[in-house]
Amino acid sequence: MANKTNYWLWGTLGVLAFSFISFFSTKNRLITLDDANRSSWTHVENQLQRRYDLISDLTNTLKEMSLSDETLIKTLSIAKLQFTKATATSEKIIASAQIEATLARLRLVIENDPKIINKQHTNQLLSSVSESEDRILIESMRYNENIKIYNQTLNGFPTRYIAKFLKHTHKEPFNFKGSATTPHSIELGK
């Protein structure tokens, strides 16, 4: 009789130990993945900030050149302010999308205004904005890869229940399109 009790006791202790180890290893994995997501998002934010600094320079230059469409500059300034005030990732994603749309319209205005498009400083700023958008695209792809791994991990068993208990939720990817309406082209000298 004592042997049966010992088997049940050791069996119960084994199950509890396995559950304990499984819980904490899953918790540590979720923390590691969440840290990777935050780190990736920080890289995206750094590139977005660089682009917004360039946009500020561009809008100041266009104000000096008396851009015909000042509402775009005001809209861009408001969207930048919303991005600066945003605290949550989702708010920053929305503000970034507004800036992208406004910047795309601004590019069209600049390209159709002969007194602005021929200015070397404006061209350099537009080129720098395009380069920063390329960097944002790369960083957002890395961020989205991390988010995909995180979300897939949350769907597994028993991780989904442990994640729910620890209040981990699915994260939204950052779909960056940039402001360029057409692919970048390079003109070669003839």
Residue pairs with C-beta under 8 A, 6 or more apart in sequence:
22 158
23 162
26 158
26 159
26 162
26 163
27 162
27 166
29 153
29 159
30 153
30 154
30 159
30 162
30 163
30 166
30 168
33 146
33 149
33 150
33 153
34 150
34 168
36 146
36 150
37 143
37 146
37 147
37 150
37 171
40 139
40 142
40 143
40 146
40 147
41 89
41 143
41 174
43 139
43 142
43 143
44 136
44 139
44 140
44 143
44 174
45 92
46 139
47 132
47 135
47 136
47 139
48 83
48 92
48 96
48 136
50 132
50 135
51 129
51 132
51 133
51 136
52 80
52 83
52 99
54 125
54 128
54 129
54 132
55 76
55 80
55 99
55 103
55 129
56 80
57 125
58 122
58 125
58 126
58 129
59 73
59 76
59 77
61 119
61 121
61 122
61 125
62 73
62 106
62 110
62 116
62 122
63 70
63 73
65 115
65 116
65 119
65 122
67 73
67 109
67 110
67 113
67 116
68 109
68 113
69 106
69 109
72 102
72 105
72 106
72 109
73 106
75 102
76 99
76 102
76 103
76 106
79 95
79 98
79 99
79 102
80 95
80 99
82 91
82 94
82 95
82 98
83 92
83 95
83 96
83 99
86 92
86 94
86 95
89 171
89 172
89 174
90 172
93 172
93 174
96 174
96 176
99 179
100 176
100 177
100 178
100 179
101 179
103 129
103 179
104 179
104 180
104 181
106 179
107 126
107 179
107 180
107 181
108 181
110 116
110 117
110 122
110 126
111 117
116 122
117 123
129 179
130 178
130 180
130 184
133 176
133 178
133 179
133 180
136 176
136 178
137 176
137 178
140 174
140 175
140 176
143 173
143 174
144 173
144 174
144 175
147 171
147 172
147 173
148 173
150 171
151 170
151 171
153 159
154 160
154 163
154 168
154 169
154 170
163 169
